[in-house]
Amino acid sequence: MGITLNIEKKGEWDQLVYVGPINEDSEVHLKPMLSALGANVIINFRKVESVNSCGVRAWINFMREVAKGRNLIFEECTPEIVCQINMIPNFRGSAKVKSVYASYACAQCDNQTWVLFEEGRNLPSSGTDGVSEQKCEKCGTEMEMEELEDEFFAWLDAA
């Protein structure tokens, strides 16, 4: 599947919805966005499939330029995006992260799901705060986060 970038208006904010992989083709799609985006930008990662090293370079270049004179928010960051935020501080740039998905698995019935952690609702204030118990929708058993909580949420302490 290719890359699609859509801009949707949300009040005074432009929401950039990224669909597809962040890879070697990203730069071609991201450059035109610089002139199309206003002063307030929300970047939605819900449909990002994967991130590779060439994509990281293109993304960091984009973030360097898009941050000039703009307010930036990341929302619905997939586990792949959270991994990049934790490993590469420039990946986030000056953006504020409002929500992230964490991957959970049930040892009882093998159900897998994503849980959305949102600022002001259930997002911890630091990587060591811990999160509330997540019950499996299929069998009711407590699910396990597939990443170590303190490592997954480490970006909170680096902010």
N, C-alpha and C positions, 0 to 999 in steps of 0.2 A: 504494500500500500504506500502511496505517496504522502507528501506533506501538504496539508491544507492549513492556512491561517485565515481566520475570520475575525473581523472587528464588529462587536456589538455594543451599542450605547447602553449604559446603565447610569442614568442621571448625568452627572458631570464627569463620569468615568468612561473611558474606552476599555472594553474588555476584549483582550486578544486571546482567542481560543486557538490553541495549538493542537493539531491533530496529526498523528503519525510519529515517526522516529525523529530524534534530534541526531542528525548524522552529517555526512559530508555534503549533502544537498541542502542543508538548512540555510546556509548563508545566502543563497540565491533567493529564498523565500523571505528571509528576515529583513534584508536591506530595504525593500520597498516599504516596509512597515514604519521605518523611521520617520518618513514624511507624512504618513497617514495617521499617526497616533497623536492625540492631544497631550495636555499637561498632566493628566491623571490617568494612569494605566494599570489595569488589573490583568495579569497574565494567568490564564487558566490552563492547567496541565493535565486535566482529567483524562484526556485521550492521547497522552504521550505513550507510545509503545515501548520505546527503548532509547538509550543514550549511548553513543560511542565516542571515542576520543576525538575524532575529527569534528563531531557535533559539539563537543564541549568547547573546543577552540572557537567555532563559529558562534556559539552561544555567548561566550565571554566577550567576544568582539562586539556582538549586538548589545549586550548589557552595558558595556562601556559607553556606547553612543546613545542608547535610549535613556540612560540615566541623566543625561545633561538637561537640566531644567525641568525634570518630570518627577512626579510622585509615583512610586511603583509598589504594587502589591502582587504577591504570588498567592494563588488559591488552588485548592484541590490538587496539591502536589502528590504525585504518585510515589510509591516507595523508591522507584528508580531516581526520581528527581530529588527526594530527600537524601538519598545516598550521595548524589553529586553535591548537594548543599553542604553535607557533612565533610566530604573529602576535599572540596575545592571552594574555598571562601569566595573567590571572585565569581563563582557561578550565580550567586544570589545578588552580588553587587550591593546596591543600597536598598533593595526591595525588602519590604516587610512581609513576612510569611503569615498569612491569615488562617490557612487550613491545609492539612496533610492527611493522606490516607495511609494507614498502616495495614499490613497484611496479617490476617489471623487464620489459624488452622485448628480444627477440632480433632483431638487424638481419638475420640470415641467413634465418630462416624466419617472422618476424613473430609468433612465440609471445609471449604476455604472461602474466605470473604475479606473484603476491605472494610475497615472502620474509619469513618471520617472524624478527625479531631479538629475542632474549630475554636479559634480564639474567642474567649468569653463564654464558652460552653463546656467543653471537655478537654481542651488542649492544656497540658500541664504548663506551669510557669517556668519550670527548669527540667533538665534531663533526669534529675534524680527524684522528682516528685512522685513518680509512679502514676499509673492510670487506673481507672475503675475497671472492674471485672467485666468481661465480655462473654455473654452466653450464646451458645450455638443456637441458631434459628431452627435447626432441624431436630436436635436431640436435647437441648437445654443444658448440656455440659459446659463448664467453663472452658473458653478457648484460650489458646496461647498465641502471643504475638510472635511472628516468625523471626523478628530481630530482637536483640537485647534492647529493652526499653531505654536504658541510659545511653546506649550508643545511637539508637534511632533518633532520640530527641536531643542529642548532643548540641545541635545547632542552636537550641534555645539558650544555652549557656554562653555561646560565642556571640550572640546578638548584641 
